[in-house]
Amino acid sequence: MGFSASLSGLSASQQKLNVIGNNLANINTVGFKASAVQFSDLVSQSVGGSSVNPMQVGLGVTTGAISPVFTQGGFDNTGIATNVAIQGNGFFVVGSGNNQSYTRAGNFSFDANGMLVTADGLPVQGYNTLDPLTGNIVTGGALSSIVIPPGALLNPIGTTQFQTVSNLDASAVVGDTFTSSVQLIDSLGTTHVATINYANTGNGAWTYDVTVPGAEVTGGTPGTPFSLLAAPGTLTFDGSGVLTGVNAGAPADVVVTGPAWANGANPGSFTWDLVLANGNATLSGFDSASATSSVSANGTTAGTVNAVSINSDGELVASFGAGKSAVVAQLALATFNNAQGLVKLGANRYGASDAAGQANVGGANSGGRGSVVGNTLEQSNVDIAQEFTQMILAQRGYQANSKSITVADEVLQDTLALKR
């Protein structure tokens, strides 16, 4: 029994040395996660006796678990736009179809066909569908490979939402007017300048109308503004200059229906963002000169992609033209209930398993998934000081067990020599 128990100790210590050696070998591997070894004792044998408590002798040790340690690795800024790292939980999804796997290594690049791929050529999975109402990437449904052909002509994205942050002077008298302009892009990528016309009707009340040049509208009159509203709307402000009513109702966003454009573009509709998500209005009625401090609108014209960057949400932002950009895709991240149950496949990749549970796939910064850091790679999380310490302990364990075998052998020799 002494031989077998010590032999199991040798085997367990050797296994730990193997794991430590692999950790140290991958100290510079991108996104590598070190493994840790835990031992557990083997079943114990009851030897009888007169003691009140059980009298048992252990039969040795075995390797209880070898588990990856998913602590955060350090970051290395590479300056390469397609290099990304995950800050927090999650894995990138790579491969396609039923051959998907997961990785923390974000050393991606575009291949000759404009597909975003891993270092060993596997396609990186994500989302490519834009919501026609918001212009945002839809992070749901089936994943697909991310493809942005070099020099590709980016399709125009029509405006669906615009916002103006304006103040309407509380000191204005009846009949005073104020105008603010915003650029709207139609489905063909043509830019139209819409004008918001305000007119004071007294006591904190204003009317508004939204017009575009008549020459740009089918049936419009050149030189005459064409109204996009069936009738002018109304705005009311209280004694504190806070917007309290829109069109005789509570403050709410206004949907403006687009006209039949003369160039043949689809009419579409535009949402005038009057109330922010936090409930604050974008219009005020303070005793200050009427002015617009900020104007924004989504949508982009057509253009040739000349650069791609990745933001903290994992969105691929394509730059084209002078100062123009648009989100064209988004990386998918996956989390697992038990990440330590993943199977190491090599090449910095992990495979799913029943022990890990089902992958929870979605966008970054949601559902417990971490954020994405662009131009950066996550380094190995191997701690060389800890590994050397564990190596010493494993070596001493190996030496102690080998000494036990030597002693057991000497005892056996003494026993055989009793008959001499």
C-alpha positions, 0 to 999 in steps of 0.5 A, spaced: 500 500 500 505 504 501 508 503 494 501 505 491 500 511 495 507 514 493 506 512 486 499 516 486 503 522 489 508 522 484 503 521 478 499 527 481 505 531 482 508 530 475 501 532 472 501 539 476 508 540 473 506 538 466 500 544 467 505 549 470 510 547 464 504 549 459 502 555 463 509 558 463 510 556 455 504 560 454 506 566 458 506 570 451 500 567 448 495 572 446 489 571 451 491 565 454 488 563 461 493 559 465 490 553 468 490 551 476 491 544 479 487 541 485 488 534 488 483 530 492 485 524 496 483 517 494 478 512 498 481 510 505 481 503 507 478 501 514 483 497 518 479 495 524 481 496 531 478 498 538 478 505 537 471 509 538 472 513 531 473 510 524 480 507 523 482 508 516 488 509 512 488 513 505 490 509 499 493 515 495 492 522 491 489 523 485 488 529 480 481 532 482 481 538 477 485 542 472 481 548 471 482 554 467 483 561 471 479 566 467 482 572 471 483 579 467 490 579 463 493 585 462 492 590 456 497 591 450 496 597 446 498 595 439 495 601 435 492 596 430 484 598 429 482 590 428 486 588 435 481 588 440 480 585 447 475 584 452 474 588 459 470 583 463 466 577 462 465 574 455 468 571 449 469 572 442 465 567 437 469 565 431 468 559 426 461 558 422 455 554 422 455 548 427 463 549 428 463 555 432 468 556 438 470 561 443 476 565 444 479 571 448 484 573 443 482 578 439 488 579 434 483 579 428 484 582 421 481 583 414 482 577 409 483 579 401 475 578 401 474 583 407 472 578 412 474 579 419 478 573 421 482 570 426 490 569 426 488 562 423 483 564 418 476 563 422 471 568 420 469 572 426 461 572 428 457 578 429 451 582 427 450 586 420 443 588 420 441 595 421 434 597 425 431 601 419 427 606 425 433 607 429 439 606 425 442 601 430 445 594 429 440 589 431 443 584 436 439 579 436 437 573 431 442 568 428 450 570 427 453 572 421 460 573 418 463 580 418 465 582 411 467 589 409 470 589 403 476 594 402 474 600 398 467 598 398 461 603 397 457 604 403 450 604 402 446 610 404 442 610 411 436 615 411 435 619 417 430 617 421 431 621 428 433 628 429 434 633 435 435 640 436 437 643 443 433 650 443 431 655 447 425 660 445 425 666 448 420 667 454 420 675 453 418 674 445 412 678 443 406 675 439 408 674 432 416 674 434 419 668 430 425 663 430 428 658 425 432 652 426 435 648 421 437 640 420 440 636 415 435 630 413 438 624 408 433 621 404 434 613 402 438 615 396 443 619 400 441 626 398 441 631 403 435 636 404 435 642 409 429 642 413 427 648 417 423 648 423 419 655 424 417 657 431 412 663 432 410 666 438 402 666 440 403 669 447 403 667 454 409 661 453 405 658 447 408 657 440 407 654 434 411 650 430 412 648 422 417 643 419 419 645 411 423 643 406 425 647 399 419 646 394 423 644 389 425 638 392 418 635 393 414 632 388 408 637 386 412 643 390 413 650 388 420 652 387 422 658 391 416 656 396 417 652 402 413 645 403 410 643 409 411 636 412 406 637 417 398 637 415 397 643 420 402 647 425 403 644 431 403 647 438 408 648 444 407 650 451 412 652 457 410 653 464 412 659 468 419 655 469 420 655 462 419 647 462 416 644 456 409 642 459 405 641 452 406 638 445 400 639 440 395 640 446 398 633 450 403 631 454 411 632 452 412 627 447 416 626 440 413 628 434 413 624 428 414 628 421 412 624 415 417 625 409 414 627 402 414 624 395 421 627 394 422 629 387 429 625 386 424 618 387 427 617 394 422 613 399 418 618 403 420 615 410 418 618 416 423 622 421 422 622 429 423 629 432 426 627 439 423 632 443 423 628 450 430 625 452 430 618 455 431 621 462 425 625 461 428 632 460 426 636 454 430 638 448 426 645 448 426 650 453 422 657 454 427 661 458 428 669 458 434 668 454 435 670 446 432 664 442 437 660 440 439 653 438 445 650 441 446 643 438 443 639 432 444 632 431 441 627 426 442 620 424 443 617 417 449 617 412 450 619 405 453 614 400 461 613 401 467 609 400 470 606 406 477 608 407 478 606 415 474 601 420 475 602 428 472 598 433 468 602 439 467 599 446 460 596 444 464 592 439 461 596 434 465 596 427 465 604 425 467 605 418 469 612 416 468 614 409 469 621 406 470 627 410 469 626 417 463 621 416 462 615 419 457 609 420 456 603 424 456 597 419 457 591 424 458 589 431 462 583 434 458 578 438 460 576 445 458 570 449 458 568 456 457 561 460 454 559 466 460 555 468 466 558 463 471 553 467 467 547 463 469 549 456 474 545 453 480 547 450 481 546 443 488 549 442 489 556 438 487 560 443 480 557 442 475 554 447 469 549 445 462 549 448 460 543 453 455 540 457 459 542 463 459 550 461 452 550 459 449 554 453 452 560 450 449 567 452 450 571 446 449 578 445 452 585 444 458 588 449 456 592 455 449 588 456 447 581 459 453 581 464 458 581 458 464 586 458 466 591 454 471 591 448 477 595 448 480 597 441 487 597 438 489 593 444 490 585 445 489 582 452 495 578 454 496 572 458 494 572 465 500 567 467 503 570 473 510 567 473 512 568 480 506 564 482 508 559 477 515 558 480 512 558 487 507 552 485 513 549 481 517 548 487 511 545 491 510 540 486 517 538 485 518 538 493 512 533 493 515 529 487 521 528 491 517 526 498 513 521 494 520 518 491 523 518 498 517 514 501 517 509 495 525 508 497 523 507 504 517 502 503 522 498 498 527 498 504 522 496 509 520 490 504 527 488 504 528 488 511 522 484 512 525 479 507 531 479 511 528 476 517 528 469 515 536 469 514 
